[in-house]
Amino acid sequence: MVQPAQASVTPTAALTVKSVERLAGSGTSFAYAVKAGPWIFLNGHEAFDFEHGLAAEVEGPPGHRLSGRPPLRREADYILRRMRTILNEFGCDLPDAVRVDQYYTTGQAVHAYHLARFAEFGGYIPPSTSIIMARCFTPRTNIHTSMIAVVPGQNWTIKKITLPGEAISASGYHPAAVVNDFVFVAGNQAFEESGELGPGVAIAPARNWGGQNAFRRQAHYVIKERLEPSLKAAGSALERSLKAQVYIRGVNNFPDFMDVWSQYFRSIPCAVTLVPAKDYSSTESMLEINLIALKNEAARRKEVVEVDIPALAAYGPCLRAGELVFPSGLMAVARDGHVGAADNGGAFDALGLAAQAQGALIHSYAEAVCKAVGVSMGNVVRAQYFLTDIRDFAGVAAAWSDRYGRHPHPFAAVQVPGPLPPRGASIVGDFWIYAG
């Protein structure tokens, strides 16, 4: 089940890690920020104090949670102000962000966050993805945010992209941003600027069938009419794509998505992570896709990294572009097609055995990716976990500690609607690796 403990985790000298030894007083060491070369990854930020737990300025006076600013706005303010403070310590600021991933429990949390975001970011809000999920890391919080930023410097100025004939989105974020060789495209759904479903996407309510189903129509529209124009405006193209995260309503739609996806990317490999989602900015939406790509004239080359991982453990390949390595999302499917500890897991739930076994197998696959590009797991700058039960993270954290000791875990974790497609699987691990 578990590879030898205390595997190599010595990172390259180019990495600087900000962490707490005991997250909220627990035994989990948490890397909430990692600087890798000019890149800064802020991971798993929610409105609690990393070292001490609940924060009085978010909770409000005892017995008077509804006094003062609205609680959701207090959460948003707390997160963004802490992110700004950390970025300042690295020599940059919120306007130096190129991507923001946001998960919420309710639409009202989005409203509060947007007010705080406009106040903190000012005129430029980077490409964003906003998804309603089943739960954040703690049941007391409603907003979970991770961010990628760059330290300004020669050849590291952000170019903000808009689409010809379109205004910036109502939420205020730019559809794409370019920095150095890289293009970051915001999460896109199958809608026009007006907020209506794109032409040919909707199916008349009275029709039982007619051509492609509603989900496939949305998938085609997002790729062809939203992602491709954004890439073109940024000086890129679909064939330059490196990594996509796809948030899908209902795991029954996963096979249809991969069938549509392969029509575009079969001959132009792109890492892809599929994640179940609860809801979106519109109840009509069935998926949202964000993307990272290279510019057409990039000096870095797009490379497929060959890794010995079972085919059923991931929906796509691993890609590298210079110093950044992008595996597809990983699940704990072993070579025999079974999920780790699927049989014993329920019998030993007091040990968190199922989650620990899945975490250990997923970590071994991420370790194989690191080995293939000549670095250790210390060069993982973000380990993003999507769990069908957030309490399973305790097993994942135990698996990390078993393999890597007290090396800070740069995680972000939220609860997604279950189940996952492989029987017994409860975790998707998405790893971001620096190989500079």
C-alpha positions as CSV (number, residue, x, y, z in Angstrom):
1,M,0.0,0.0,0.0
2,V,2.6,2.5,1.0
3,Q,6.0,3.1,-0.5
4,P,9.0,3.5,1.9
5,A,8.5,6.4,4.3
6,Q,10.7,9.5,4.3
7,A,11.1,9.6,0.6
8,S,13.3,12.4,-0.9
9,V,11.8,15.8,-0.5
10,T,14.7,18.1,-0.9
11,P,13.5,21.0,-3.1
12,T,15.6,23.0,-5.5
13,A,17.2,26.2,-4.1
14,A,14.9,28.3,-6.2
15,L,12.0,27.5,-3.8
16,T,11.0,29.5,-0.7
17,V,8.2,28.1,1.5
18,K,6.1,29.9,4.0
19,S,4.4,27.4,6.3
20,V,3.0,26.7,9.8
21,E,4.4,23.7,11.7
22,R,1.0,22.7,13.2
23,L,-2.0,23.9,11.2
24,A,-4.6,25.1,13.8
25,G,-2.7,23.2,16.5
26,S,-2.9,19.9,14.7
27,G,-0.1,17.6,13.6
28,T,-0.3,18.8,9.9
29,S,2.5,21.0,8.6
30,F,1.0,23.4,6.0
31,A,2.7,25.3,3.2
32,Y,0.3,28.2,2.6
33,A,2.7,29.9,0.1
34,V,5.5,28.7,-2.1
35,K,7.7,30.9,-4.2
36,A,9.4,29.1,-7.1
37,G,11.6,31.3,-9.2
38,P,9.4,34.2,-10.1
39,W,6.2,32.2,-9.5
40,I,4.2,32.5,-6.3
41,F,1.6,29.9,-5.3
42,L,-0.8,30.8,-2.5
43,N,-2.6,27.6,-1.4
44,G,-5.8,26.7,0.3
45,H,-6.7,30.1,1.9
46,E,-9.8,30.2,4.1
47,A,-10.9,32.7,6.7
48,F,-9.1,31.2,9.7
49,D,-5.8,31.7,11.3
50,F,-3.4,29.1,10.1
51,E,-1.6,28.8,13.4
52,H,-4.4,29.2,15.9
53,G,-7.6,28.3,14.1
54,L,-10.7,30.4,14.4
55,A,-10.0,34.1,14.0
56,A,-11.9,36.6,16.2
57,E,-12.1,39.2,13.5
58,V,-14.0,36.8,11.3
59,E,-16.1,35.1,14.0
60,G,-17.3,38.4,15.5
61,P,-17.9,39.1,19.2
62,P,-19.0,35.9,21.1
63,G,-22.7,35.6,20.8
64,H,-22.9,38.4,18.3
65,R,-21.8,36.9,15.0
66,L,-24.2,39.1,13.1
67,S,-22.9,42.4,14.5
68,G,-20.7,44.6,12.4
69,R,-19.9,43.8,8.8
70,P,-21.8,40.9,7.2
71,P,-20.0,37.6,8.1
72,L,-19.4,36.6,4.5
73,R,-17.8,39.9,3.8
74,R,-15.6,39.5,6.9
75,E,-14.4,36.1,5.4
76,A,-13.6,37.6,2.1
77,D,-11.8,40.6,3.5
78,Y,-9.7,38.4,5.8
79,I,-8.6,36.1,3.0
80,L,-7.6,38.8,0.5
81,R,-5.9,41.0,3.1
82,R,-3.7,38.0,4.2
83,M,-3.0,37.2,0.6
84,R,-1.9,40.8,-0.1
85,T,0.3,40.7,3.0
86,I,2.0,37.5,1.9
87,L,2.5,38.8,-1.7
88,N,4.0,42.0,-0.3
89,E,6.5,39.9,1.7
90,F,7.6,38.4,-1.7
91,G,7.9,41.8,-3.4
92,C,4.6,41.9,-5.3
93,D,0.9,42.6,-4.8
94,L,-2.6,41.4,-5.8
95,P,-2.4,43.0,-9.2
96,D,0.6,40.7,-9.9
97,A,-1.8,37.7,-9.9
98,V,-2.3,35.8,-13.1
99,R,-4.9,33.3,-11.9
100,V,-7.3,32.9,-9.0
101,D,-9.3,29.7,-8.1
102,Q,-12.3,30.3,-5.9
103,Y,-14.7,27.7,-4.4
104,Y,-17.8,28.7,-2.5
105,T,-20.6,27.0,-0.6
106,T,-23.3,29.5,-1.7
107,G,-24.0,32.2,-4.2
108,Q,-24.2,34.7,-1.4
109,A,-20.6,34.0,-0.5
110,V,-19.7,34.9,-4.1
111,H,-21.5,38.3,-3.8
112,A,-19.5,39.1,-0.7
113,Y,-16.2,38.0,-2.1
114,H,-16.7,40.0,-5.3
115,L,-17.3,43.2,-3.2
116,A,-14.0,42.5,-1.3
117,R,-12.2,41.6,-4.5
118,F,-13.2,44.9,-6.3
119,A,-12.0,46.8,-3.2
120,E,-8.7,45.0,-2.8
121,F,-7.6,44.3,-6.5
122,G,-8.6,47.7,-8.0
123,G,-8.9,47.9,-11.8
124,Y,-7.4,44.6,-12.7
125,I,-8.8,41.3,-11.6
126,P,-7.0,38.2,-13.0
127,P,-8.5,35.3,-14.9
128,S,-10.7,33.5,-12.4
129,T,-12.6,30.3,-11.8
130,S,-15.6,30.3,-9.4
131,I,-17.4,27.1,-8.5
132,I,-20.0,26.2,-5.9
133,M,-18.8,23.1,-4.0
134,A,-20.3,20.9,-1.3
135,R,-18.0,22.2,1.5
136,C,-14.8,24.2,2.1
137,F,-12.0,22.8,4.2
138,T,-13.8,23.8,7.4
139,P,-17.6,23.8,8.0
140,R,-17.3,27.4,9.4
141,T,-16.0,28.9,6.2
142,N,-17.7,29.6,2.8
143,I,-14.9,30.8,0.6
144,H,-11.8,28.9,-0.4
145,T,-9.2,30.6,-2.6
146,S,-5.9,29.8,-4.2
147,M,-3.8,32.1,-6.4
148,I,-0.8,32.2,-8.8
149,A,1.1,35.4,-9.0
150,V,4.5,36.5,-10.4
151,V,7.2,38.8,-9.0
152,P,7.5,41.7,-11.4
153,G,10.7,42.0,-13.4
154,Q,12.2,42.1,-16.8
155,N,10.1,39.9,-19.1
156,W,7.6,39.3,-16.3
157,T,5.0,42.0,-16.9
158,I,1.4,40.9,-17.1
159,K,-0.5,41.6,-20.3
160,K,-4.2,41.8,-19.7
161,I,-6.3,40.3,-22.5
162,T,-9.8,41.3,-23.5
163,L,-11.9,39.8,-26.3
164,P,-12.6,41.9,-29.4
165,G,-16.1,43.4,-29.2
166,E,-16.7,42.2,-25.6
167,A,-16.5,44.0,-22.3
168,I,-14.8,42.6,-19.2
169,S,-17.1,40.1,-17.5
170,A,-19.7,41.3,-15.1
171,S,-17.6,39.8,-12.3
172,G,-14.8,42.0,-13.3
173,Y,-12.1,39.5,-14.2
174,H,-10.2,39.5,-17.5
175,P,-10.8,36.5,-19.8
176,A,-7.1,35.9,-20.1
177,A,-3.7,37.1,-19.0
178,V,-0.2,36.7,-20.5
179,V,3.1,36.7,-18.6
180,N,6.4,35.7,-20.2
181,D,5.6,32.6,-22.3
182,F,2.4,31.6,-20.5
183,V,-1.3,32.3,-21.1
184,F,-3.8,31.9,-18.3
185,V,-7.5,31.6,-19.5
186,A,-10.3,32.1,-17.0
187,G,-13.0,29.5,-16.3
188,N,-15.5,29.5,-19.1
189,Q,-19.1,28.3,-19.4
190,A,-21.3,27.9,-22.4
191,F,-22.7,31.4,-22.3
192,E,-22.5,34.5,-24.4
193,E,-21.6,37.9,-23.0
194,S,-25.3,38.5,-22.4
195,G,-25.5,35.6,-20.0
196,E,-27.7,33.6,-22.4
197,L,-26.7,30.1,-23.5
198,G,-24.7,30.2,-26.7
199,P,-26.4,29.7,-30.1
200,G,-27.3,26.0,-30.7
201,V,-26.6,25.0,-27.1
202,A,-30.0,25.0,-25.6
203,I,-32.5,22.2,-26.4
204,A,-36.2,23.0,-26.5
205,P,-37.8,21.8,-23.2
206,A,-40.4,19.7,-25.0
207,R,-37.8,17.7,-27.0
208,N,-36.6,14.3,-25.7
209,W,-33.7,14.2,-28.1
210,G,-32.2,15.8,-31.2
211,G,-28.6,15.6,-32.2
212,Q,-26.1,15.9,-29.4
213,N,-27.3,16.0,-25.8
214,A,-27.2,19.3,-23.8
215,F,-24.0,18.4,-22.0
216,R,-22.1,17.7,-25.2
217,R,-23.4,20.9,-26.8
218,Q,-22.1,22.9,-23.8
219,A,-18.7,21.1,-24.0
220,H,-18.3,21.8,-27.7
221,Y,-19.3,25.5,-27.2
222,V,-16.9,26.1,-24.3
223,I,-14.0,24.7,-26.3
224,K,-14.7,26.3,-29.7
225,E,-16.5,29.5,-28.8
226,R,-15.0,30.5,-25.4
227,L,-11.5,28.9,-24.9
228,E,-10.3,29.1,-28.5
229,P,-11.2,32.9,-29.0
230,S,-9.5,33.7,-25.6
231,L,-6.4,31.9,-26.7
232,K,-6.4,33.6,-30.0
233,A,-6.8,37.0,-28.4
234,A,-3.8,36.2,-26.2
235,G,-1.6,35.1,-29.1
236,S,-2.0,31.4,-28.6
237,A,-4.1,28.4,-29.9
238,L,-5.6,25.2,-28.7
239,E,-2.6,23.2,-29.8
240,R,-0.5,25.2,-27.4
241,S,-2.7,24.1,-24.4
242,L,-0.8,22.7,-21.4
243,K,-3.4,22.0,-18.7
244,A,-7.1,22.3,-18.2
245,Q,-9.3,21.9,-15.1
246,V,-12.8,20.9,-16.0
247,Y,-15.7,21.2,-13.4
248,I,-18.6,19.0,-14.4
249,R,-22.1,18.7,-13.1
250,G,-22.6,15.0,-12.5
251,V,-20.0,12.2,-12.9
252,N,-22.3,10.5,-15.4
253,N,-21.2,13.3,-17.8
254,F,-17.5,12.4,-17.5
255,P,-17.5,9.9,-20.4
256,D,-19.3,12.4,-22.7
257,F,-16.8,15.1,-21.8
258,M,-13.8,12.9,-22.6
259,D,-15.4,11.9,-25.9
260,V,-15.8,15.6,-26.9
261,W,-12.4,16.6,-25.5
262,S,-10.6,13.9,-27.5
263,Q,-12.1,15.3,-30.7
264,Y,-10.0,18.4,-30.1
265,F,-7.0,17.2,-28.2
266,R,-6.3,13.6,-29.3
267,S,-3.4,14.8,-31.4
268,I,-2.5,17.8,-29.3
269,P,-2.0,16.4,-25.8
270,C,-3.1,18.5,-22.9
271,A,-3.1,17.6,-19.2
272,V,-6.7,17.5,-17.9
273,T,-8.2,17.3,-14.4
274,L,-11.9,16.3,-14.1
275,V,-13.7,17.5,-11.0
276,P,-17.4,17.1,-10.0
277,A,-19.0,20.4,-9.1
278,K,-22.2,21.3,-7.3
279,D,-23.2,24.5,-9.1
280,Y,-22.0,27.5,-11.1
281,S,-22.9,31.1,-11.7
282,S,-25.9,29.8,-13.7
283,T,-28.1,26.8,-12.9
284,E,-28.2,26.1,-16.6
285,S,-24.5,25.5,-16.7
286,M,-23.2,21.9,-16.8
287,L,-19.5,22.5,-16.9
288,E,-16.7,25.2,-16.6
289,I,-13.2,24.9,-18.0
290,N,-10.1,26.9,-17.3
291,L,-6.8,26.6,-19.2
292,I,-3.1,27.3,-19.2
293,A,-1.2,27.5,-22.5
294,L,2.0,28.7,-24.2
295,K,2.1,31.7,-26.5
296,N,2.6,30.8,-30.2
297,E,6.0,32.4,-30.2
298,A,7.1,31.0,-26.8
299,A,10.7,30.1,-26.2
300,R,9.6,27.2,-24.0
301,R,8.6,24.0,-25.6
302,K,5.6,21.9,-24.9
303,E,6.7,18.4,-24.0
304,V,4.8,15.2,-23.0
305,V,6.4,13.7,-19.9
306,E,6.3,9.9,-20.1
307,V,5.3,8.5,-16.6
308,D,4.6,4.9,-15.7
309,I,1.1,5.5,-14.2
310,P,-1.9,3.2,-14.8
311,A,-4.1,4.5,-17.6
312,L,-7.2,4.4,-15.4
313,A,-5.6,6.6,-12.7
314,A,-5.7,9.8,-14.9
315,Y,-7.8,11.1,-17.7
316,G,-4.9,12.6,-19.6
317,P,-1.1,12.9,-20.0
318,C,1.5,14.9,-18.1
319,L,2.8,18.1,-19.8
320,R,5.9,20.2,-19.2
321,A,6.7,23.7,-20.4
322,G,10.1,24.8,-19.2
323,E,10.1,25.0,-15.4
324,L,6.4,24.1,-14.9
325,V,5.1,20.6,-15.0
326,F,1.4,19.8,-15.2
327,P,0.2,16.3,-14.5
328,S,-3.4,15.4,-15.2
329,G,-5.6,14.8,-12.1
330,L,-4.7,11.6,-10.3
331,M,-6.9,9.0,-8.7
332,A,-5.9,6.0,-6.6
333,V,-6.5,3.3,-9.2
334,A,-3.9,0.6,-9.0
335,R,-2.6,-1.4,-12.0
336,D,-5.2,-4.1,-11.4
337,G,-7.9,-1.5,-11.9
338,H,-9.0,-1.5,-8.3
339,V,-8.9,1.5,-5.9
340,G,-6.4,1.1,-3.0
341,A,-7.8,-0.5,0.2
342,A,-11.3,-0.6,-1.3
343,D,-12.0,-3.9,0.5
344,N,-10.4,-3.2,3.9
345,G,-11.2,0.5,4.0
346,G,-14.7,0.2,5.4
347,A,-13.6,-2.4,7.9
348,F,-10.9,-0.1,9.3
349,D,-12.6,3.3,9.1
350,A,-11.3,4.1,12.6
351,L,-7.8,4.2,11.1
352,G,-8.9,6.3,8.1
353,L,-7.4,3.4,6.1
354,A,-9.2,4.0,2.8
355,A,-8.2,7.7,2.6
356,Q,-4.6,7.0,3.7
357,A,-4.2,4.2,1.2
358,Q,-5.6,6.4,-1.6
359,G,-3.4,9.3,-0.5
360,A,-0.3,7.1,-0.5
361,L,-1.0,5.7,-4.0
362,I,-1.7,9.2,-5.4
363,H,1.5,10.5,-3.8
364,S,3.4,7.7,-5.3
365,Y,2.1,8.7,-8.8
366,A,3.0,12.3,-8.2
367,E,6.4,11.2,-7.0
368,A,6.8,9.3,-10.3
369,V,6.1,12.5,-12.2
370,C,8.7,14.3,-10.1
371,K,11.3,11.6,-10.7
372,A,10.6,11.7,-14.5
373,V,11.5,15.4,-14.6
374,G,14.5,15.1,-12.2
375,V,13.1,16.7,-9.0
376,S,11.8,15.5,-5.7
377,M,8.3,15.9,-4.1
378,G,9.8,19.0,-2.4
379,N,9.2,20.7,-5.7
380,V,5.5,20.3,-5.6
381,V,4.2,23.8,-5.2
382,R,0.5,22.9,-4.9
383,A,-1.2,19.7,-4.1
384,Q,-4.9,20.3,-4.8
385,Y,-7.3,17.7,-3.4
386,F,-10.9,17.3,-4.4
387,L,-12.5,14.9,-1.9
388,T,-16.0,13.5,-1.7
389,D,-15.8,13.6,2.1
390,I,-13.4,16.3,3.4
391,R,-12.8,14.2,6.5
392,D,-10.8,11.9,4.3
393,F,-8.1,14.6,4.2
394,A,-6.9,13.4,7.6
395,G,-5.9,10.1,5.8
396,V,-4.2,12.0,3.0
397,A,-2.3,14.1,5.5
398,A,-1.2,11.0,7.3
399,A,0.0,9.5,4.1
400,W,2.0,12.6,3.3
401,S,3.6,12.6,6.8
402,D,4.4,8.9,6.5
403,R,6.3,9.5,3.2
404,Y,7.7,13.0,3.7
405,G,7.9,13.5,7.5
406,R,7.5,17.1,8.6
407,H,8.0,18.6,5.1
408,P,5.3,21.2,4.7
409,H,2.3,20.0,2.7
410,P,1.3,22.7,0.1
411,F,-2.3,21.6,-0.1
412,A,-5.6,23.1,-1.0
413,A,-8.7,20.9,-0.3
414,V,-12.4,21.1,-0.8
415,Q,-15.3,18.7,-0.7
416,V,-17.0,17.9,-4.0
417,P,-20.2,16.0,-4.8
418,G,-19.7,12.3,-4.9
419,P,-19.2,9.7,-6.0
420,L,-16.2,9.6,-8.3
421,P,-16.3,7.3,-11.4
422,P,-14.0,4.6,-10.1
423,R,-15.8,2.5,-7.5
424,G,-14.5,3.3,-4.0
425,A,-12.4,6.3,-5.1
426,S,-13.0,9.4,-3.0
427,I,-10.0,11.7,-4.0
428,V,-8.7,13.5,-7.0
429,G,-5.2,14.9,-6.6
430,D,-4.0,17.7,-8.8
431,F,-0.3,18.5,-8.5
432,W,1.6,21.5,-9.7
433,I,5.4,21.0,-9.9
434,Y,8.3,23.3,-10.4
435,A,11.3,21.8,-12.2
436,G,13.4,24.9,-12.8
